Amino acid sequence: MKYYSLIFIICCFSACSGTKLVAKKTSEISKTENDTMGYKNKPVKSIPYKTTQEITKTKLDETSTEKPVEFNQALTKRFIETQQLWDDLLRKHVTNSGLVNYTTFKENRKSLTTYITLLSQKLPDDNLPKEDKLAYWINAYNAMTIDLILRNYPVNSIKDIKDPWKQRLWKLGDKWYNLEDIEHSILRKMNEPRIHFAIVCASYSCPKLLNKAYTASKLELQLTNATRDFLIDKNRNNITANKLELSKIFQWFSKDFKQDGSLIDFLNKYSIIKISNKAKMSFNDYNWSLNE
């Protein structure tokens, strides 16, 4: 009997120990689950919102080795410096009336050569707006004309130089240019007749050389002013309502001025005097003396 009682006591003790162990394990599991799921009841740290564009930009900044903004700024700075160099030369050596001091300009020949070299490095492509291309080639033509004179100075006239408009002295990009190429194969084909009052052949009867660089942003105003100034210049033209004594430029390039009507139609767009359609017309002799 004592034996059976002892066995009963041992079994009860084992059962109690097992129950406590299960309860302990259950308690630990519950605690773990509560710790894991407890984030639902804890405050969540705020994460700054980023748009898709911001995220994309961050990724590009982290992976890209190029810097487009800095590159564009460099190109813009280079363009401005090129134009400014030519502008400075003109202001320094050309009067408001368009006369050139070739003696002092020759002392600055190195700067002129630098400018033409810079032009060679930024030849305009076909995708540029018309105003940009016109400004580029007008400036190039005038700079090369002055350079041609300086190569032969002192000289009394551009016509004293052998084949002045046919000499291929300037390389822009991969091609050698002469003044004839630029005027007839490039500028005149852009259908802007007012270029004839902007490009200058270093002669007295030519339009006056503007002592500022031509720029795309101001081109319309600059060409309009150049045309009006040329028409009211009594040394080049004498205009009344019924009689016209005109520069030979209007005779040589008459086709260019008749794109939208007659020559008189063109003149009336810019003349301060209303010209009759029946006005008598003649052309003055051209003075090829150097514009100095």
C-alpha positions in Angstrom: 0.0 0.0 0.0 2.8 2.4 0.9 4.4 1.5 -2.4 1.3 2.5 -4.4 1.0 5.8 -2.5 4.6 6.7 -3.3 4.0 6.1 -7.0 0.9 8.3 -6.9 2.8 11.1 -5.3 5.6 10.9 -7.8 3.1 11.0 -10.8 1.4 14.1 -9.3 4.6 15.9 -8.9 5.7 15.2 -12.5 2.4 16.4 -13.8 2.6 19.7 -11.9 6.2 20.2 -13.2 5.1 19.6 -16.8 2.2 22.0 -16.5 4.5 24.7 -15.1 7.0 24.1 -18.0 4.3 24.3 -20.6 2.9 27.5 -19.0 6.4 29.0 -19.0 7.0 28.2 -22.6 3.6 29.5 -23.6 4.3 32.7 -21.6 7.7 33.1 -23.4 6.0 32.6 -26.8 3.3 35.1 -26.0 5.9 37.6 -24.9 7.9 37.2 -28.1 4.7 37.6 -30.2 3.8 40.7 -28.3 7.3 42.1 -28.8 7.2 41.4 -32.5 3.7 42.8 -33.1 4.0 45.5 -30.6 5.2 48.0 -33.3 1.5 48.6 -34.0 1.1 50.3 -30.7 4.4 52.2 -30.8 4.9 55.7 -32.5 6.4 55.4 -36.0 9.2 57.8 -36.9 8.2 60.1 -39.8 10.0 59.5 -43.1 10.2 62.5 -45.5 8.2 62.1 -48.6 10.0 62.2 -51.9 8.5 62.6 -55.3 9.3 60.4 -58.2 11.4 63.2 -59.8 13.3 63.7 -56.6 14.0 60.0 -56.3 15.1 59.8 -59.9 17.3 62.9 -59.5 18.9 61.3 -56.4 19.7 58.1 -58.4 21.2 60.1 -61.3 23.3 62.1 -58.9 24.6 58.9 -57.3 25.3 57.1 -60.6 26.0 59.8 -63.2 29.5 61.1 -63.8 28.4 63.9 -66.1 27.3 67.4 -65.0 25.0 68.8 -67.7 24.3 72.1 -65.9 28.0 72.9 -65.5 28.7 71.9 -69.1 26.0 74.2 -70.5 27.2 77.0 -68.3 30.7 76.6 -69.7 29.4 76.7 -73.3 27.4 79.8 -72.5 30.4 81.5 -70.9 32.6 80.6 -73.9 30.0 82.0 -76.3 29.7 85.3 -74.4 33.5 85.6 -74.2 33.8 85.1 -77.9 31.3 87.8 -78.7 32.7 90.1 -76.1 36.2 89.9 -77.6 35.0 91.0 -81.0 32.8 93.7 -79.4 35.7 95.1 -77.5 37.9 95.2 -80.6 35.2 97.1 -82.6 34.6 99.6 -79.8 38.3 100.3 -79.5 39.2 100.7 -83.2 36.0 101.7 -85.0 34.3 105.1 -84.6 30.6 105.7 -84.3 30.6 106.8 -88.0 32.1 103.4 -89.0 35.7 104.5 -89.8 38.4 102.1 -88.9 41.7 102.9 -87.3 43.8 100.2 -89.0 47.0 101.4 -87.4 45.9 100.7 -83.9 43.9 97.6 -85.0 47.1 96.1 -86.4 48.7 96.5 -82.9 45.8 94.3 -81.7 46.1 91.8 -84.5 46.7 89.0 -82.0 43.3 89.5 -80.4 41.7 89.5 -83.8 43.4 86.2 -84.7 42.2 84.8 -81.4 38.7 85.8 -82.2 38.7 84.1 -85.6 40.2 81.0 -84.0 37.3 80.9 -81.5 34.9 81.3 -84.4 36.5 78.2 -86.0 35.8 76.2 -82.8 32.1 77.1 -82.7 30.9 76.8 -86.3 27.0 77.0 -86.3 25.1 73.9 -87.3 21.9 73.7 -89.3 19.7 73.4 -86.2 20.5 76.8 -84.9 17.9 79.6 -85.3 18.3 81.8 -88.4 19.2 84.8 -86.2 22.1 83.0 -84.6 23.5 81.9 -88.0 23.1 85.4 -89.5 24.9 87.1 -86.5 27.7 84.5 -86.6 28.4 84.9 -90.4 28.0 88.7 -90.4 30.6 89.0 -87.6 32.9 86.5 -89.3 32.7 88.3 -92.6 33.6 91.7 -91.1 36.4 90.2 -88.9 37.9 88.5 -91.9 37.7 91.6 -94.0 39.6 93.6 -91.4 42.1 90.7 -91.1 42.6 90.8 -94.9 43.3 94.6 -94.8 45.7 94.2 -91.8 47.7 91.4 -93.7 48.3 94.0 -96.5 48.3 97.3 -94.6 49.2 100.0 -95.4 47.0 99.9 -98.5 44.8 102.5 -100.2 42.0 100.2 -101.2 40.8 96.7 -100.8 40.9 96.4 -104.6 44.7 97.0 -104.5 44.9 93.5 -103.0 45.0 90.6 -105.5 41.7 88.7 -105.6 40.6 90.1 -102.2 37.3 88.2 -102.1 38.7 84.9 -103.4 41.6 84.3 -101.1 41.0 81.3 -98.8 42.8 82.5 -95.7 40.5 81.4 -92.9 39.8 77.9 -91.7 36.5 77.4 -89.9 35.9 73.8 -88.7 37.4 71.6 -91.5 36.9 74.0 -94.4 38.9 77.0 -95.7 36.7 80.0 -96.5 37.0 83.2 -98.5 34.8 86.3 -98.3 33.0 85.4 -101.5 31.9 82.1 -100.0 30.5 83.7 -97.0 28.6 86.5 -98.8 27.2 84.6 -101.8 27.0 80.9 -100.7 25.9 81.5 -97.1 24.5 84.9 -96.2 22.7 85.7 -99.4 21.1 82.3 -99.4 19.5 83.1 -96.1 17.1 85.5 -97.8 17.8 88.5 -95.6 18.5 91.5 -97.9 19.5 93.7 -95.0 22.8 91.8 -94.6 24.1 94.1 -97.4 24.0 97.0 -94.9 25.8 94.9 -92.2 28.7 93.3 -94.0 31.4 95.8 -94.9 34.0 95.7 -97.7 36.4 98.1 -96.1 35.5 100.9 -98.5 34.2 104.4 -98.2 31.0 103.7 -100.2 30.2 100.6 -98.2 27.7 100.9 -95.3 29.4 102.0 -92.1 30.9 99.2 -90.0 28.9 98.9 -86.8 31.3 99.3 -83.8 29.5 96.6 -81.9 29.1 92.9 -82.5 26.0 91.6 -84.1 24.0 89.3 -81.7 21.0 87.0 -82.3 19.0 88.7 -79.6 19.4 92.2 -81.0 19.7 91.2 -84.7 16.3 92.5 -85.9 16.9 95.9 -84.4 20.5 96.0 -85.5 19.7 95.2 -89.2 16.8 97.7 -89.2 19.0 100.5 -87.8 21.8 99.6 -90.3 19.4 99.8 -93.2 17.8 103.1 -92.1 21.2 104.7 -91.4 22.5 103.7 -94.8 19.4 105.2 -96.6 19.7 108.6 -94.8 23.4 108.8 -95.4 23.8 111.5 -98.0 27.3 110.3 -98.9 25.8 107.0 -100.0 22.2 107.8 -101.1 20.1 110.8 -101.9 16.4 110.1 -101.6 13.5 112.3 -102.4 9.9 111.4 -103.1 10.4 111.6 -106.9 14.1 111.1 -107.4 16.5 108.4 -106.2 20.3 108.6 -106.3 21.2 105.3 -104.9 24.2 103.2 -103.9 25.3 100.7 -106.5 24.6 98.0 -103.9 20.9 98.3 -104.9 21.9 97.7 -108.5 24.4 94.9 -107.9 22.0 92.9 -105.7 18.7 94.1 -107.0 17.3 90.6 -106.9 17.8 90.4 -103.2 15.7 93.5 -102.6 12.8 92.4 -104.8 11.7 89.3 -102.8 8.5 90.8 -101.7 7.9 93.4 -104.4 9.8 96.1 -106.2 13.0 97.9 -105.0 10.9 101.0 -104.1 8.6 98.8 -102.0 11.7 97.7 -100.1 13.0 101.2 -99.7 9.6 102.5 -98.4 9.8 100.0 -95.5 12.8 101.8 -94.1 12.9 105.3 -95.7 11.8 108.3 -93.7 10.5 109.8 -97.0 7.6 108.2 -98.8 8.9 107.4 -102.3 6.6 107.5 -105.3 6.4 104.3 -107.5 7.2 106.6 -110.4 10.4 108.1 -108.9 13.3 108.4 -111.3 16.3 106.2 -110.3 20.0 106.4 -110.8 23.1 104.8 -109.2 26.1 106.6 -107.8 29.7 105.8 -108.5 31.3 103.6 -105.9 34.2 104.9 -103.9 36.6 102.0 -103.1 38.9 104.1 -100.9 39.7 102.5 -97.6 37.2 103.2 -94.8 39.7 104.9 -92.5 
